[in-house]
Amino acid sequence: MRRIVPASSPRRISRLRPRAGFSFLARDKRNSGFRDRRGETLFIDARKLGSMTDRTHRELTDTDIAKVAGTYHAWRGDPDAAEYADVPGFCKAANTEEIRGHGHVLTPGRYVGAEAAEVDAEPFDDKIRRLVATLAEQQAEGGRLDKLIRENLASLGYPLGKEDEP
């Protein structure tokens, strides 16, 4: 049986093996010094952890690895670990019935859900006015820079269009 089913980025993760995900297997989930975990599977979605070191490699920091390990140990019921709690968007302990309800698909995202959205205290009308003003400033600056680039290229003999030709 699967004890833990984390999801990682579809890109390769260099500090974890196998690269697309991992699972720990246990023959017996009865007490064994920990809490009884029979009928439970821990899902961890680690796709948002770490950072891309290049286009194909994601590296987890020691803090990220400690977060995954700490979650696992808390779920298992290690005496030195914190109390386990499901965290929307990161981890969930699902029972066999929930897994059966999802057609036995073991994709962590199905179980962990989405993290809670931040509440934006800025009223929508104020926010959109601020964003439109910022966009107008950026477009004006972009126009100024486009004109400068055209002039510089034309002075070097590389006009961008007929209007730039001498």
N, C-alpha and C positions, 0 to 999 in steps of 0.2 A: 504494500500500500504506500501511497505517497504521503510523506509527512509534511513536506513544504514544496510549494510550486511557485517560484518567483518568475516574473516576466522581466526580461531585460530588453534593451533596445534591439531592433532587428539588425542593427549594425553590430559588428564584433566588439565584445568587451574584453580587453586584454588582461584584466586582473581576475577574471572568473573563467572557469572551465566547466562544462562546455560553453561556448561563446553565446549561444542564443538563450540559454536558461539553465537552470539546474534544479535538481530535486534530491532529497534525502530519503532513503528508504528505511523502514523500520519493520521488523518482524512482529513486534509486540508493542502495542501502545498502552498496555495496562500500566499501572502505577510505576513499577521499577524505580522508585525513588522520586518520580515526578508525578504530575497529575495524570489521571486516566484520560487519554486523548482518542480512544476508540471512536470511530464514526466521524472524526474531524479531519479536515485538511486545511493547512494554513496556506493562503495565497498571498504572495508579496509581489507587487508590481514595482519593479526597480527601474523602469524606463526613464524616469525623470532624474535619477541619481547620476552623479559623475559629470564629466564634461568630455566633449569631443576633443581628442588630441590631433586628429586630422579627419579626413572625410570618412574613414572606415573604422577608426578606433575610438572607443569610449573608455575612459579610465575612471574607476571609482576611487575616491579618496579614502583614507583610513576612517574618516568619520562616516562615510557612506557604508563601508563594510561593517563598521561597528553598529550602525543603525539596523542593518539587515540581521546581523548576528544577535543583537539585543532583542529584536522583535521575536526571533525564533526562540531564544532562551526564555523569554517572558511567556510565550505561548506554551512552551513545553512545561513550564512551571518550575524552572530552576529556582532553588531557594535564594540565591543571590541576585536574581533578576527582578526587574520592576514588574508591576502588575500588568498583565496583557490586556489590551483594549484594541478593538478594530479601529483603524484609521482610514476614513474614506479617501480613496485615491492612492492608498499605499498598501494596506494589508487587511485581510479578513479571514477569520476562521469559519469555514463553511462546513456544514454537516452533510452527510451522505445524501439526504433528501434534497438539499439545495443543488448538489452536484447532479443528481438524477434529473431534477427539474430543468437543468441546462443541457440535458442530453449527454451527460458525462464529458462535456467539453472542459478541458482543464486550462483554459486561458484566464490568467489572473484578472485581467481587466473586466471580465464578466462579473466577477465577485466583488472586487474592491470598489467598483464604481468610480465616481468622479469626486475629487476633493471639493470641499465647500468653496464657493466663490467669495471673493472679498466683497464686502459691502462698500460701495462708493458713496462717501458722504457729500460729494459735490453734486448739487442739483443738475439734472440733465441739461436744462436750458443754459445755465452758466458754463457748463463744461463744453457744450457744442460751440458756444460763442467764443470761448477761449481757444478751442482747437481750430476754428475757422480763421481767427485772427493770426494764429501761428502759421497756418497753411499759407495765408496771403503773404506774410513776411517771407516765408521760405520760397514761395514761387517768385516773388520780386527779386530775391537774392539769386535764385536760379537763372532768371532772365538776364540779370546783370552779368553773371559768370558766363553764360552762353555767349553773350555779345563780346565779352573780353576774349574768349577762346576763339571765336570767329575772326576777330580783328588780328589776334596774334598769328593764327594760321595763315590768314591772307597776307600778312606782312612777310611771312616766310615763303610765300609763293604757293601755298596750298589752300586755296579757297574751298569752302564747303559747298557753296552754291553759286548760281549766277549773280546773285546780289552782292557777293563778296569779291567778284572778279574786278580788277582795275579797269 
